[in-house]
Amino acid sequence: MKEDNGSGARTYIIVWVMLVALTAVTVGVYRLHLGTAGVAIALIIASLKAGVILIFFMHLRQESRFLQGVFLLPVLLIGAIIGFTFIDVWYR
């Protein structure tokens, strides 16, 4: 018996288009030469792409809320560390 978890070909095509679009946005930001702001924007876009991959391709969407929270806590901690590092570097 096949279980329908919403991971059909249509979902994967939409996710692929989303990843290609985010990559195009990253290239566009690079070509604008925004300096340090461009690096921050590129990191945010890369984080979004990683999140999309985790949610759809690693099936984190179908896991329990507890497991999602267990995964989310270290991601938020790493994001805070990177954010505070950027703040420290910008105000030196």
HTML snippet that shows the backbone in 3Dmol.js (N, CA, C, O; Angstrom):
<script src="https://3Dmol.org/build/3Dmol-min.js"></script>
<div id="view" style="width:600px;height:400px;position:relative"></div>
<script>
const pdb = `
ATOM      1  N   MET A   1       0.837  -1.176   0.000  1.00  0.00           N
ATOM      2  CA  MET A   1       0.000   0.000   0.000  1.00  0.00           C
ATOM      3  C   MET A   1       0.883   1.240   0.000  1.00  0.00           C
ATOM      4  O   MET A   1       1.793   1.357   0.820  1.00  0.00           O
ATOM      5  N   LYS A   2       0.622   2.146  -0.899  1.00  0.00           N
ATOM      6  CA  LYS A   2       1.427   3.349  -1.042  1.00  0.00           C
ATOM      7  C   LYS A   2       0.879   4.450  -0.144  1.00  0.00           C
ATOM      8  O   LYS A   2      -0.320   4.730  -0.129  1.00  0.00           O
ATOM      9  N   GLU A   3       1.799   5.070   0.610  1.00  0.00           N
ATOM     10  CA  GLU A   3       1.404   6.162   1.485  1.00  0.00           C
ATOM     11  C   GLU A   3       1.659   7.488   0.781  1.00  0.00           C
ATOM     12  O   GLU A   3       2.759   7.717   0.278  1.00  0.00           O
ATOM     13  N   ASP A   4       0.662   8.360   0.739  1.00  0.00           N
ATOM     14  CA  ASP A   4       0.799   9.646   0.069  1.00  0.00           C
ATOM     15  C   ASP A   4       1.273  10.687   1.078  1.00  0.00           C
ATOM     16  O   ASP A   4       0.517  11.104   1.955  1.00  0.00           O
ATOM     17  N   ASN A   5       2.524  11.098   0.945  1.00  0.00           N
ATOM     18  CA  ASN A   5       3.057  12.105   1.854  1.00  0.00           C
ATOM     19  C   ASN A   5       3.282  13.439   1.151  1.00  0.00           C
ATOM     20  O   ASN A   5       3.968  14.305   1.694  1.00  0.00           O
ATOM     21  N   GLY A   6       2.730  13.622  -0.025  1.00  0.00           N
ATOM     22  CA  GLY A   6       2.834  14.887  -0.724  1.00  0.00           C
ATOM     23  C   GLY A   6       4.164  15.113  -1.406  1.00  0.00           C
ATOM     24  O   GLY A   6       4.492  16.253  -1.736  1.00  0.00           O
ATOM     25  N   SER A   7       4.940  14.071  -1.630  1.00  0.00           N
ATOM     26  CA  SER A   7       6.256  14.214  -2.236  1.00  0.00           C
ATOM     27  C   SER A   7       6.245  13.723  -3.672  1.00  0.00           C
ATOM     28  O   SER A   7       7.088  12.915  -4.061  1.00  0.00           O
ATOM     29  N   GLY A   8       5.316  14.196  -4.444  1.00  0.00           N
ATOM     30  CA  GLY A   8       5.214  13.777  -5.830  1.00  0.00           C
ATOM     31  C   GLY A   8       6.176  14.550  -6.716  1.00  0.00           C
ATOM     32  O   GLY A   8       6.909  15.427  -6.260  1.00  0.00           O
ATOM     33  N   ALA A   9       6.152  14.203  -7.985  1.00  0.00           N
ATOM     34  CA  ALA A   9       7.048  14.844  -8.946  1.00  0.00           C
ATOM     35  C   ALA A   9       6.763  16.343  -9.044  1.00  0.00           C
ATOM     36  O   ALA A   9       7.684  17.143  -9.208  1.00  0.00           O
ATOM     37  N   ARG A  10       5.501  16.716  -8.943  1.00  0.00           N
ATOM     38  CA  ARG A  10       5.143  18.135  -9.034  1.00  0.00           C
ATOM     39  C   ARG A  10       5.794  18.940  -7.908  1.00  0.00           C
ATOM     40  O   ARG A  10       6.291  20.043  -8.137  1.00  0.00           O
ATOM     41  N   THR A  11       5.790  18.391  -6.703  1.00  0.00           N
ATOM     42  CA  THR A  11       6.421  19.065  -5.567  1.00  0.00           C
ATOM     43  C   THR A  11       7.904  19.248  -5.803  1.00  0.00           C
ATOM     44  O   THR A  11       8.449  20.320  -5.541  1.00  0.00           O
ATOM     45  N   TYR A  12       8.573  18.195  -6.304  1.00  0.00           N
ATOM     46  CA  TYR A  12      10.007  18.288  -6.533  1.00  0.00           C
ATOM     47  C   TYR A  12      10.338  19.275  -7.648  1.00  0.00           C
ATOM     48  O   TYR A  12      11.367  19.948  -7.586  1.00  0.00           O
ATOM     49  N   ILE A  13       9.495  19.371  -8.652  1.00  0.00           N
ATOM     50  CA  ILE A  13       9.725  20.341  -9.726  1.00  0.00           C
ATOM     51  C   ILE A  13       9.571  21.760  -9.197  1.00  0.00           C
ATOM     52  O   ILE A  13      10.363  22.636  -9.545  1.00  0.00           O
ATOM     53  N   ILE A  14       8.572  21.997  -8.368  1.00  0.00           N
ATOM     54  CA  ILE A  14       8.375  23.323  -7.779  1.00  0.00           C
ATOM     55  C   ILE A  14       9.557  23.693  -6.899  1.00  0.00           C
ATOM     56  O   ILE A  14      10.035  24.826  -6.942  1.00  0.00           O
ATOM     57  N   VAL A  15      10.032  22.743  -6.100  1.00  0.00           N
ATOM     58  CA  VAL A  15      11.185  22.997  -5.239  1.00  0.00           C
ATOM     59  C   VAL A  15      12.422  23.278  -6.085  1.00  0.00           C
ATOM     60  O   VAL A  15      13.209  24.164  -5.753  1.00  0.00           O
ATOM     61  N   TRP A  16      12.601  22.535  -7.173  1.00  0.00           N
ATOM     62  CA  TRP A  16      13.745  22.764  -8.050  1.00  0.00           C
ATOM     63  C   TRP A  16      13.691  24.160  -8.653  1.00  0.00           C
ATOM     64  O   TRP A  16      14.706  24.855  -8.703  1.00  0.00           O
ATOM     65  N   VAL A  17      12.513  24.575  -9.111  1.00  0.00           N
ATOM     66  CA  VAL A  17      12.354  25.918  -9.681  1.00  0.00           C
ATOM     67  C   VAL A  17      12.664  26.969  -8.615  1.00  0.00           C
ATOM     68  O   VAL A  17      13.297  27.982  -8.913  1.00  0.00           O
ATOM     69  N   MET A  18      12.227  26.736  -7.382  1.00  0.00           N
ATOM     70  CA  MET A  18      12.500  27.667  -6.300  1.00  0.00           C
ATOM     71  C   MET A  18      14.005  27.772  -6.035  1.00  0.00           C
ATOM     72  O   MET A  18      14.520  28.869  -5.822  1.00  0.00           O
ATOM     73  N   LEU A  19      14.704  26.647  -6.045  1.00  0.00           N
ATOM     74  CA  LEU A  19      16.150  26.666  -5.820  1.00  0.00           C
ATOM     75  C   LEU A  19      16.881  27.364  -6.969  1.00  0.00           C
ATOM     76  O   LEU A  19      17.840  28.100  -6.738  1.00  0.00           O
ATOM     77  N   VAL A  20      16.439  27.139  -8.185  1.00  0.00           N
ATOM     78  CA  VAL A  20      17.053  27.820  -9.335  1.00  0.00           C
ATOM     79  C   VAL A  20      16.803  29.318  -9.240  1.00  0.00           C
ATOM     80  O   VAL A  20      17.702  30.112  -9.519  1.00  0.00           O
ATOM     81  N   ALA A  21      15.607  29.714  -8.854  1.00  0.00           N
ATOM     82  CA  ALA A  21      15.288  31.135  -8.723  1.00  0.00           C
ATOM     83  C   ALA A  21      16.138  31.785  -7.627  1.00  0.00           C
ATOM     84  O   ALA A  21      16.646  32.891  -7.812  1.00  0.00           O
ATOM     85  N   LEU A  22      16.292  31.112  -6.502  1.00  0.00           N
ATOM     86  CA  LEU A  22      17.133  31.659  -5.431  1.00  0.00           C
ATOM     87  C   LEU A  22      18.590  31.757  -5.861  1.00  0.00           C
ATOM     88  O   LEU A  22      19.292  32.689  -5.468  1.00  0.00           O
ATOM     89  N   THR A  23      19.048  30.805  -6.663  1.00  0.00           N
ATOM     90  CA  THR A  23      20.409  30.878  -7.189  1.00  0.00           C
ATOM     91  C   THR A  23      20.547  32.072  -8.128  1.00  0.00           C
ATOM     92  O   THR A  23      21.563  32.767  -8.099  1.00  0.00           O
ATOM     93  N   ALA A  24      19.544  32.313  -8.953  1.00  0.00           N
ATOM     94  CA  ALA A  24      19.570  33.468  -9.851  1.00  0.00           C
ATOM     95  C   ALA A  24      19.585  34.775  -9.054  1.00  0.00           C
ATOM     96  O   ALA A  24      20.271  35.724  -9.434  1.00  0.00           O
ATOM     97  N   VAL A  25      18.840  34.828  -7.967  1.00  0.00           N
ATOM     98  CA  VAL A  25      18.853  36.019  -7.111  1.00  0.00           C
ATOM     99  C   VAL A  25      20.236  36.209  -6.496  1.00  0.00           C
ATOM    100  O   VAL A  25      20.722  37.336  -6.400  1.00  0.00           O
ATOM    101  N   THR A  26      20.869  35.124  -6.081  1.00  0.00           N
ATOM    102  CA  THR A  26      22.217  35.213  -5.525  1.00  0.00           C
ATOM    103  C   THR A  26      23.196  35.776  -6.556  1.00  0.00           C
ATOM    104  O   THR A  26      24.010  36.640  -6.230  1.00  0.00           O
ATOM    105  N   VAL A  27      23.121  35.300  -7.777  1.00  0.00           N
ATOM    106  CA  VAL A  27      23.992  35.808  -8.840  1.00  0.00           C
ATOM    107  C   VAL A  27      23.687  37.283  -9.102  1.00  0.00           C
ATOM    108  O   VAL A  27      24.604  38.076  -9.313  1.00  0.00           O
ATOM    109  N   GLY A  28      22.414  37.652  -9.091  1.00  0.00           N
ATOM    110  CA  GLY A  28      22.042  39.058  -9.289  1.00  0.00           C
ATOM    111  C   GLY A  28      22.589  39.957  -8.194  1.00  0.00           C
ATOM    112  O   GLY A  28      23.063  41.058  -8.475  1.00  0.00           O
ATOM    113  N   VAL A  29      22.530  39.502  -6.957  1.00  0.00           N
ATOM    114  CA  VAL A  29      23.081  40.278  -5.839  1.00  0.00           C
ATOM    115  C   VAL A  29      24.592  40.411  -5.986  1.00  0.00           C
ATOM    116  O   VAL A  29      25.156  41.462  -5.684  1.00  0.00           O
ATOM    117  N   TYR A  30      25.246  39.350  -6.447  1.00  0.00           N
ATOM    118  CA  TYR A  30      26.692  39.400  -6.648  1.00  0.00           C
ATOM    119  C   TYR A  30      27.052  40.454  -7.697  1.00  0.00           C
ATOM    120  O   TYR A  30      28.035  41.179  -7.538  1.00  0.00           O
ATOM    121  N   ARG A  31      26.274  40.536  -8.747  1.00  0.00           N
ATOM    122  CA  ARG A  31      26.566  41.477  -9.835  1.00  0.00           C
ATOM    123  C   ARG A  31      26.268  42.931  -9.462  1.00  0.00           C
ATOM    124  O   ARG A  31      26.710  43.842 -10.162  1.00  0.00           O
ATOM    125  N   LEU A  32      25.533  43.163  -8.381  1.00  0.00           N
ATOM    126  CA  LEU A  32      25.247  44.524  -7.933  1.00  0.00           C
ATOM    127  C   LEU A  32      26.412  45.147  -7.165  1.00  0.00           C
ATOM    128  O   LEU A  32      26.447  46.363  -6.975  1.00  0.00           O
ATOM    129  N   HIS A  33      27.366  44.323  -6.723  1.00  0.00           N
ATOM    130  CA  HIS A  33      28.552  44.794  -5.982  1.00  0.00           C
ATOM    131  C   HIS A  33      28.143  45.614  -4.760  1.00  0.00           C
ATOM    132  O   HIS A  33      28.461  46.799  -4.668  1.00  0.00           O
ATOM    133  N   LEU A  34      27.446  44.984  -3.833  1.00  0.00           N
ATOM    134  CA  LEU A  34      26.942  45.661  -2.644  1.00  0.00           C
ATOM    135  C   LEU A  34      27.919  45.651  -1.473  1.00  0.00           C
ATOM    136  O   LEU A  34      27.603  46.185  -0.409  1.00  0.00           O
ATOM    137  N   GLY A  35      29.075  45.068  -1.642  1.00  0.00           N
ATOM    138  CA  GLY A  35      30.067  45.036  -0.567  1.00  0.00           C
ATOM    139  C   GLY A  35      29.669  44.058   0.529  1.00  0.00           C
ATOM    140  O   GLY A  35      29.249  42.934   0.254  1.00  0.00           O
ATOM    141  N   THR A  36      29.808  44.505   1.784  1.00  0.00           N
ATOM    142  CA  THR A  36      29.499  43.614   2.907  1.00  0.00           C
ATOM    143  C   THR A  36      28.006  43.304   2.995  1.00  0.00           C
ATOM    144  O   THR A  36      27.628  42.234   3.470  1.00  0.00           O
ATOM    145  N   ALA A  37      27.161  44.218   2.547  1.00  0.00           N
ATOM    146  CA  ALA A  37      25.721  43.943   2.547  1.00  0.00           C
ATOM    147  C   ALA A  37      25.406  42.809   1.579  1.00  0.00           C
ATOM    148  O   ALA A  37      24.508  42.007   1.832  1.00  0.00           O
ATOM    149  N   GLY A  38      26.141  42.740   0.474  1.00  0.00           N
ATOM    150  CA  GLY A  38      25.953  41.655  -0.485  1.00  0.00           C
ATOM    151  C   GLY A  38      26.291  40.307   0.118  1.00  0.00           C
ATOM    152  O   GLY A  38      25.642  39.305  -0.185  1.00  0.00           O
ATOM    153  N   VAL A  39      27.313  40.277   0.976  1.00  0.00           N
ATOM    154  CA  VAL A  39      27.679  39.030   1.650  1.00  0.00           C
ATOM    155  C   VAL A  39      26.562  38.606   2.588  1.00  0.00           C
ATOM    156  O   VAL A  39      26.197  37.430   2.626  1.00  0.00           O
ATOM    157  N   ALA A  40      26.017  39.542   3.341  1.00  0.00           N
ATOM    158  CA  ALA A  40      24.930  39.227   4.262  1.00  0.00           C
ATOM    159  C   ALA A  40      23.694  38.735   3.505  1.00  0.00           C
ATOM    160  O   ALA A  40      23.043  37.777   3.925  1.00  0.00           O
ATOM    161  N   ILE A  41      23.377  39.390   2.395  1.00  0.00           N
ATOM    162  CA  ILE A  41      22.228  38.974   1.589  1.00  0.00           C
ATOM    163  C   ILE A  41      22.457  37.585   1.005  1.00  0.00           C
ATOM    164  O   ILE A  41      21.545  36.758   0.984  1.00  0.00           O
ATOM    165  N   ALA A  42      23.681  37.328   0.528  1.00  0.00           N
ATOM    166  CA  ALA A  42      23.999  36.005  -0.022  1.00  0.00           C
ATOM    167  C   ALA A  42      23.890  34.921   1.047  1.00  0.00           C
ATOM    168  O   ALA A  42      23.437  33.815   0.754  1.00  0.00           O
ATOM    169  N   LEU A  43      24.299  35.220   2.282  1.00  0.00           N
ATOM    170  CA  LEU A  43      24.168  34.246   3.364  1.00  0.00           C
ATOM    171  C   LEU A  43      22.705  33.978   3.704  1.00  0.00           C
ATOM    172  O   LEU A  43      22.332  32.844   4.003  1.00  0.00           O
ATOM    173  N   ILE A  44      21.891  35.008   3.658  1.00  0.00           N
ATOM    174  CA  ILE A  44      20.457  34.823   3.926  1.00  0.00           C
ATOM    175  C   ILE A  44      19.827  33.953   2.838  1.00  0.00           C
ATOM    176  O   ILE A  44      19.036  33.058   3.135  1.00  0.00           O
ATOM    177  N   ILE A  45      20.180  34.218   1.582  1.00  0.00           N
ATOM    178  CA  ILE A  45      19.641  33.422   0.482  1.00  0.00           C
ATOM    179  C   ILE A  45      20.127  31.979   0.585  1.00  0.00           C
ATOM    180  O   ILE A  45      19.358  31.049   0.345  1.00  0.00           O
ATOM    181  N   ALA A  46      21.401  31.787   0.940  1.00  0.00           N
ATOM    182  CA  ALA A  46      21.929  30.426   1.103  1.00  0.00           C
ATOM    183  C   ALA A  46      21.211  29.704   2.237  1.00  0.00           C
ATOM    184  O   ALA A  46      20.963  28.501   2.145  1.00  0.00           O
ATOM    185  N   SER A  47      20.877  30.419   3.296  1.00  0.00           N
ATOM    186  CA  SER A  47      20.135  29.810   4.401  1.00  0.00           C
ATOM    187  C   SER A  47      18.732  29.404   3.960  1.00  0.00           C
ATOM    188  O   SER A  47      18.236  28.347   4.351  1.00  0.00           O
ATOM    189  N   LEU A  48      18.098  30.236   3.152  1.00  0.00           N
ATOM    190  CA  LEU A  48      16.778  29.887   2.620  1.00  0.00           C
ATOM    191  C   LEU A  48      16.852  28.631   1.756  1.00  0.00           C
ATOM    192  O   LEU A  48      15.997  27.750   1.855  1.00  0.00           O
ATOM    193  N   LYS A  49      17.875  28.554   0.908  1.00  0.00           N
ATOM    194  CA  LYS A  49      18.031  27.378   0.056  1.00  0.00           C
ATOM    195  C   LYS A  49      18.284  26.125   0.899  1.00  0.00           C
ATOM    196  O   LYS A  49      17.739  25.061   0.609  1.00  0.00           O
ATOM    197  N   ALA A  50      19.103  26.252   1.929  1.00  0.00           N
ATOM    198  CA  ALA A  50      19.351  25.103   2.809  1.00  0.00           C
ATOM    199  C   ALA A  50      18.068  24.681   3.517  1.00  0.00           C
ATOM    200  O   ALA A  50      17.812  23.489   3.688  1.00  0.00           O
ATOM    201  N   GLY A  51      17.263  25.658   3.930  1.00  0.00           N
ATOM    202  CA  GLY A  51      15.997  25.340   4.566  1.00  0.00           C
ATOM    203  C   GLY A  51      15.043  24.608   3.642  1.00  0.00           C
ATOM    204  O   GLY A  51      14.370  23.663   4.055  1.00  0.00           O
ATOM    205  N   VAL A  52      14.985  25.046   2.387  1.00  0.00           N
ATOM    206  CA  VAL A  52      14.128  24.379   1.408  1.00  0.00           C
ATOM    207  C   VAL A  52      14.580  22.934   1.206  1.00  0.00           C
ATOM    208  O   VAL A  52      13.755  22.024   1.135  1.00  0.00           O
ATOM    209  N   ILE A  53      15.885  22.732   1.116  1.00  0.00           N
ATOM    210  CA  ILE A  53      16.412  21.373   0.952  1.00  0.00           C
ATOM    211  C   ILE A  53      16.081  20.513   2.157  1.00  0.00           C
ATOM    212  O   ILE A  53      15.678  19.359   2.006  1.00  0.00           O
ATOM    213  N   LEU A  54      16.247  21.061   3.346  1.00  0.00           N
ATOM    214  CA  LEU A  54      15.936  20.298   4.560  1.00  0.00           C
ATOM    215  C   LEU A  54      14.460  19.947   4.648  1.00  0.00           C
ATOM    216  O   LEU A  54      14.104  18.822   4.999  1.00  0.00           O
ATOM    217  N   ILE A  55      13.613  20.899   4.333  1.00  0.00           N
ATOM    218  CA  ILE A  55      12.172  20.673   4.468  1.00  0.00           C
ATOM    219  C   ILE A  55      11.663  19.644   3.468  1.00  0.00           C
ATOM    220  O   ILE A  55      10.896  18.752   3.831  1.00  0.00           O
ATOM    221  N   PHE A  56      12.083  19.762   2.214  1.00  0.00           N
ATOM    222  CA  PHE A  56      11.501  18.912   1.180  1.00  0.00           C
ATOM    223  C   PHE A  56      12.315  17.656   0.885  1.00  0.00           C
ATOM    224  O   PHE A  56      11.764  16.556   0.875  1.00  0.00           O
ATOM    225  N   PHE A  57      13.624  17.804   0.644  1.00  0.00           N
ATOM    226  CA  PHE A  57      14.404  16.652   0.225  1.00  0.00           C
ATOM    227  C   PHE A  57      14.814  15.752   1.390  1.00  0.00           C
ATOM    228  O   PHE A  57      15.024  14.553   1.205  1.00  0.00           O
ATOM    229  N   MET A  58      14.927  16.324   2.583  1.00  0.00           N
ATOM    230  CA  MET A  58      15.254  15.507   3.747  1.00  0.00           C
ATOM    231  C   MET A  58      14.001  15.186   4.569  1.00  0.00           C
ATOM    232  O   MET A  58      14.089  14.609   5.653  1.00  0.00           O
ATOM    233  N   HIS A  59      12.846  15.565   4.042  1.00  0.00           N
ATOM    234  CA  HIS A  59      11.530  15.212   4.599  1.00  0.00           C
ATOM    235  C   HIS A  59      11.344  15.665   6.043  1.00  0.00           C
ATOM    236  O   HIS A  59      10.672  14.989   6.822  1.00  0.00           O
ATOM    237  N   LEU A  60      11.928  16.791   6.401  1.00  0.00           N
ATOM    238  CA  LEU A  60      11.735  17.327   7.743  1.00  0.00           C
ATOM    239  C   LEU A  60      10.294  17.803   7.935  1.00  0.00           C
ATOM    240  O   LEU A  60       9.811  17.905   9.062  1.00  0.00           O
ATOM    241  N   ARG A  61       9.625  18.089   6.841  1.00  0.00           N
ATOM    242  CA  ARG A  61       8.233  18.538   6.897  1.00  0.00           C
ATOM    243  C   ARG A  61       7.321  17.461   7.484  1.00  0.00           C
ATOM    244  O   ARG A  61       6.343  17.783   8.159  1.00  0.00           O
ATOM    245  N   GLN A  62       7.627  16.196   7.236  1.00  0.00           N
ATOM    246  CA  GLN A  62       6.766  15.120   7.717  1.00  0.00           C
ATOM    247  C   GLN A  62       7.127  14.625   9.119  1.00  0.00           C
ATOM    248  O   GLN A  62       6.452  13.744   9.652  1.00  0.00           O
ATOM    249  N   GLU A  63       8.170  15.173   9.717  1.00  0.00           N
ATOM    250  CA  GLU A  63       8.581  14.721  11.043  1.00  0.00           C
ATOM    251  C   GLU A  63       7.737  15.391  12.129  1.00  0.00           C
ATOM    252  O   GLU A  63       6.991  16.333  11.863  1.00  0.00           O
ATOM    253  N   SER A  64       7.870  14.891  13.340  1.00  0.00           N
ATOM    254  CA  SER A  64       7.107  15.440  14.462  1.00  0.00           C
ATOM    255  C   SER A  64       7.619  16.834  14.818  1.00  0.00           C
ATOM    256  O   SER A  64       8.742  17.208  14.479  1.00  0.00           O
ATOM    257  N   ARG A  65       6.779  17.581  15.501  1.00  0.00           N
ATOM    258  CA  ARG A  65       7.152  18.946  15.915  1.00  0.00           C
ATOM    259  C   ARG A  65       8.374  18.910  16.835  1.00  0.00           C
ATOM    260  O   ARG A  65       9.213  19.809  16.781  1.00  0.00           O
ATOM    261  N   PHE A  66       8.478  17.892  17.667  1.00  0.00           N
ATOM    262  CA  PHE A  66       9.620  17.785  18.576  1.00  0.00           C
ATOM    263  C   PHE A  66      10.922  17.673  17.792  1.00  0.00           C
ATOM    264  O   PHE A  66      11.890  18.370  18.096  1.00  0.00           O
ATOM    265  N   LEU A  67      10.953  16.806  16.789  1.00  0.00           N
ATOM    266  CA  LEU A  67      12.163  16.622  15.997  1.00  0.00           C
ATOM    267  C   LEU A  67      12.476  17.886  15.195  1.00  0.00           C
ATOM    268  O   LEU A  67      13.646  18.231  15.026  1.00  0.00           O
ATOM    269  N   GLN A  68      11.467  18.567  14.709  1.00  0.00           N
ATOM    270  CA  GLN A  68      11.699  19.828  14.007  1.00  0.00           C
ATOM    271  C   GLN A  68      12.305  20.861  14.955  1.00  0.00           C
ATOM    272  O   GLN A  68      13.215  21.598  14.576  1.00  0.00           O
ATOM    273  N   GLY A  69      11.801  20.912  16.181  1.00  0.00           N
ATOM    274  CA  GLY A  69      12.346  21.839  17.173  1.00  0.00           C
ATOM    275  C   GLY A  69      13.760  21.493  17.574  1.00  0.00           C
ATOM    276  O   GLY A  69      14.595  22.379  17.757  1.00  0.00           O
ATOM    277  N   VAL A  70      14.037  20.194  17.713  1.00  0.00           N
ATOM    278  CA  VAL A  70      15.387  19.750  18.056  1.00  0.00           C
ATOM    279  C   VAL A  70      16.359  20.157  16.951  1.00  0.00           C
ATOM    280  O   VAL A  70      17.503  20.513  17.236  1.00  0.00           O
ATOM    281  N   PHE A  71      15.923  20.110  15.715  1.00  0.00           N
ATOM    282  CA  PHE A  71      16.781  20.522  14.612  1.00  0.00           C
ATOM    283  C   PHE A  71      16.899  22.042  14.541  1.00  0.00           C
ATOM    284  O   PHE A  71      17.971  22.565  14.237  1.00  0.00           O
ATOM    285  N   LEU A  72      15.814  22.754  14.818  1.00  0.00           N
ATOM    286  CA  LEU A  72      15.782  24.198  14.656  1.00  0.00           C
ATOM    287  C   LEU A  72      16.642  24.930  15.685  1.00  0.00           C
ATOM    288  O   LEU A  72      17.217  25.973  15.373  1.00  0.00           O
ATOM    289  N   LEU A  73      16.736  24.410  16.883  1.00  0.00           N
ATOM    290  CA  LEU A  73      17.493  25.079  17.940  1.00  0.00           C
ATOM    291  C   LEU A  73      18.964  25.295  17.570  1.00  0.00           C
ATOM    292  O   LEU A  73      19.440  26.424  17.693  1.00  0.00           O
ATOM    293  N   PRO A  74      19.707  24.280  17.127  1.00  0.00           N
ATOM    294  CA  PRO A  74      21.095  24.544  16.731  1.00  0.00           C
ATOM    295  C   PRO A  74      21.217  25.468  15.519  1.00  0.00           C
ATOM    296  O   PRO A  74      22.174  26.234  15.416  1.00  0.00           O
ATOM    297  N   VAL A  75      20.252  25.395  14.608  1.00  0.00           N
ATOM    298  CA  VAL A  75      20.292  26.282  13.440  1.00  0.00           C
ATOM    299  C   VAL A  75      20.152  27.731  13.892  1.00  0.00           C
ATOM    300  O   VAL A  75      20.874  28.600  13.404  1.00  0.00           O
ATOM    301  N   LEU A  76      19.239  28.002  14.812  1.00  0.00           N
ATOM    302  CA  LEU A  76      19.078  29.355  15.333  1.00  0.00           C
ATOM    303  C   LEU A  76      20.323  29.806  16.098  1.00  0.00           C
ATOM    304  O   LEU A  76      20.722  30.966  16.002  1.00  0.00           O
ATOM    305  N   LEU A  77      20.927  28.910  16.845  1.00  0.00           N
ATOM    306  CA  LEU A  77      22.147  29.236  17.582  1.00  0.00           C
ATOM    307  C   LEU A  77      23.286  29.599  16.634  1.00  0.00           C
ATOM    308  O   LEU A  77      23.991  30.583  16.862  1.00  0.00           O
ATOM    309  N   ILE A  78      23.470  28.823  15.586  1.00  0.00           N
ATOM    310  CA  ILE A  78      24.515  29.127  14.603  1.00  0.00           C
ATOM    311  C   ILE A  78      24.213  30.451  13.903  1.00  0.00           C
ATOM    312  O   ILE A  78      25.121  31.244  13.654  1.00  0.00           O
ATOM    313  N   GLY A  79      22.941  30.692  13.587  1.00  0.00           N
ATOM    314  CA  GLY A  79      22.559  31.959  12.973  1.00  0.00           C
ATOM    315  C   GLY A  79      22.857  33.146  13.881  1.00  0.00           C
ATOM    316  O   GLY A  79      23.314  34.190  13.415  1.00  0.00           O
ATOM    317  N   ALA A  80      22.598  32.984  15.180  1.00  0.00           N
ATOM    318  CA  ALA A  80      22.897  34.058  16.129  1.00  0.00           C
ATOM    319  C   ALA A  80      24.399  34.298  16.223  1.00  0.00           C
ATOM    320  O   ALA A  80      24.834  35.448  16.276  1.00  0.00           O
ATOM    321  N   ILE A  81      25.187  33.246  16.244  1.00  0.00           N
ATOM    322  CA  ILE A  81      26.644  33.387  16.312  1.00  0.00           C
ATOM    323  C   ILE A  81      27.160  34.115  15.076  1.00  0.00           C
ATOM    324  O   ILE A  81      27.977  35.029  15.192  1.00  0.00           O
ATOM    325  N   ILE A  82      26.693  33.719  13.898  1.00  0.00           N
ATOM    326  CA  ILE A  82      27.118  34.388  12.662  1.00  0.00           C
ATOM    327  C   ILE A  82      26.648  35.837  12.663  1.00  0.00           C
ATOM    328  O   ILE A  82      27.396  36.729  12.261  1.00  0.00           O
ATOM    329  N   GLY A  83      25.425  36.079  13.107  1.00  0.00           N
ATOM    330  CA  GLY A  83      24.907  37.444  13.151  1.00  0.00           C
ATOM    331  C   GLY A  83      25.700  38.333  14.083  1.00  0.00           C
ATOM    332  O   GLY A  83      26.029  39.464  13.725  1.00  0.00           O
ATOM    333  N   PHE A  84      26.017  37.841  15.282  1.00  0.00           N
ATOM    334  CA  PHE A  84      26.816  38.632  16.219  1.00  0.00           C
ATOM    335  C   PHE A  84      28.229  38.855  15.704  1.00  0.00           C
ATOM    336  O   PHE A  84      28.832  39.891  15.982  1.00  0.00           O
ATOM    337  N   THR A  85      28.761  37.894  14.957  1.00  0.00           N
ATOM    338  CA  THR A  85      30.084  38.084  14.353  1.00  0.00           C
ATOM    339  C   THR A  85      30.035  39.199  13.327  1.00  0.00           C
ATOM    340  O   THR A  85      30.942  40.031  13.278  1.00  0.00           O
ATOM    341  N   PHE A  86      28.986  39.235  12.500  1.00  0.00           N
ATOM    342  CA  PHE A  86      28.846  40.320  11.533  1.00  0.00           C
ATOM    343  C   PHE A  86      28.718  41.661  12.228  1.00  0.00           C
ATOM    344  O   PHE A  86      29.325  42.643  11.802  1.00  0.00           O
ATOM    345  N   ILE A  87      27.936  41.712  13.291  1.00  0.00           N
ATOM    346  CA  ILE A  87      27.774  42.977  14.024  1.00  0.00           C
ATOM    347  C   ILE A  87      29.111  43.431  14.590  1.00  0.00           C
ATOM    348  O   ILE A  87      29.441  44.615  14.519  1.00  0.00           O
ATOM    349  N   ASP A  88      29.876  42.515  15.145  1.00  0.00           N
ATOM    350  CA  ASP A  88      31.185  42.858  15.716  1.00  0.00           C
ATOM    351  C   ASP A  88      32.138  43.372  14.635  1.00  0.00           C
ATOM    352  O   ASP A  88      32.854  44.349  14.855  1.00  0.00           O
ATOM    353  N   VAL A  89      32.152  42.729  13.484  1.00  0.00           N
ATOM    354  CA  VAL A  89      33.050  43.155  12.411  1.00  0.00           C
ATOM    355  C   VAL A  89      32.621  44.505  11.837  1.00  0.00           C
ATOM    356  O   VAL A  89      33.475  45.335  11.528  1.00  0.00           O
ATOM    357  N   TRP A  90      31.312  44.743  11.689  1.00  0.00           N
ATOM    358  CA  TRP A  90      30.838  45.989  11.102  1.00  0.00           C
ATOM    359  C   TRP A  90      31.125  47.201  11.991  1.00  0.00           C
ATOM    360  O   TRP A  90      31.339  48.302  11.485  1.00  0.00           O
ATOM    361  N   TYR A  91      31.130  47.004  13.317  1.00  0.00           N
ATOM    362  CA  TYR A  91      31.316  48.146  14.234  1.00  0.00           C
ATOM    363  C   TYR A  91      32.724  48.245  14.785  1.00  0.00           C
ATOM    364  O   TYR A  91      32.921  48.851  15.838  1.00  0.00           O
ATOM    365  N   ARG A  92      33.695  47.682  14.123  1.00  0.00           N
ATOM    366  CA  ARG A  92      35.091  47.839  14.552  1.00  0.00           C
ATOM    367  C   ARG A  92      35.695  49.023  13.904  1.00  0.00           C
ATOM    368  O   ARG A  92      36.866  49.325  14.137  1.00  0.00           O
TER     369      ARG A  92
END
`;
const viewer = $3Dmol.createViewer("view");
viewer.addModel(pdb, "pdb");
viewer.setStyle({}, {cartoon: {color: "spectrum"}});
viewer.zoomTo();
viewer.render();
</script>
